[in-house]
């Protein structure tokens, strides 16, 4: 009922220390790839493929914004004579490009692809949560005919790898004109995520005693008003945790994005590898694109970490 | 506040019958307590009255209006649950204000403030108004829950064992408080409990429920002194009434159909058999329980056991032979129904 209804034994100092050491060790191993992405993004292309690897900035290599410049711009190679004949550079990425015998000819597609990712991931997450919460509430509270079978059906949509239905989805989307559209991708990711959302949220809503809604309904509210005023505020933690899981899936999804998007609705994951092909293996640009791509999930998770932690452990501690 | 009538209510859950033809009228300002064990249908009956469940048959009338088909919000009733009564994400103040802010009432905030403070004073929780609802003790939470049921002066307040989750001391305190509040407000209450003390002390009338049926309805005194059957007799009184075979008392004048004789502990007269010849059978003291404020004496008569109260300084000891006398015995037939003397 209240937070102090279940007591937790405080672990000993030794156990805490051991746990901390383990967590730190694990974090080091897990974070090395991220560190490498960060380091590579500030290296020059030759430094990025140097052997032995250059590790420490300012000691082994000089940090440069070249990776980020290459990420955001498209450039064309020119002769030194041509470049010498140009008006003085405007500095910044222009300067960097000229040092490689190139000139900036325009912006790259990274920003629009990133925006696509944002719209599709957040859009499908929002849709999954809205549908999932409504369905989970209905399954939790009402006598739904064939409830168990329906819940199993919803779960079963999760049982095979989504990519197994790639060809049918591809053909269907072509017929419906949903190929390479943001709407198409939002619907696709929602269809994958909504099963997870229904199952997770049903668990959270089951834990909210129905007496709260009943009390509100007696106090003069309709069921819908009771849902808004009483159930939703208490389901926030579960909703946030579920939203983060949905968002991570939609944000990271690669296979469908490669298959179904090519331009207008292309997301960042299929775009970033393409950078490699443009004018040699430009690892710093790839690393820069990847590093920026990681940020939204990081920010979202950090902002909501309090809810997330409570959400993940929810139900684990019973009254 | 107004009169509430339940007429011929029936409710089945699958194959089991939860409420079997219950009719009950609660008068304006009356405090009716329904007493029964777990599974007797107490909560179901309250939920039918509140509109949280729908009866299979029968009607609910509030102030003469048939509200059987009305949703809970339209009935002007309030409900105190056994647990989970408060909205955990709101402060005590907001919990108390919640019914007043409902779309059906839309009370001005100034008016809400006045009412909430009045109720908080009445419940002696005025200093807790800004607390989060979950940061209260169990007793305070139930006070707030009771307060929330009374802020809007409902036609009837329904209470489902509101004190049962509290410890014994708090339960006793709050029981007295509840009676005081009910009398100050003149509130109409339908209250269910399995606690006979609550039934005896709170109620203007007690209804005894057994397996979904209302077995008897009357003032606490009537129910105690003149139970309709052996079941009702057994619900009230502590230690419970002694039910002894007719054959143990061959000399007692009892109606012909009598199979069992019921006698309250305070109506058992126990004396040392050696103190002189007396009417009635002789039993053996098998055990004396020292409870501090009272002592229970267990006496075996042939194969039957009786329990009575004795003075703390009783000279009786285990193994003593005692004679058993009866005052005001109650007679029951083979099926447990009361047989009038």
Interface residues (C-beta under 8 A of the other chain):
Chain A: X1 X2 X3 X209 X211 X212 X214 X215 X216 X217 X218 X219 X220 X221 X222 X225 X230 X233 X234
Chain B: X50 X51 X52 X71 X72 X73 X75 X77 X78 X79 X81 X83 X84 X85 X87 X88 X89 X98 X99 X102 X103 X104 X105 X134 X135 X148 X152
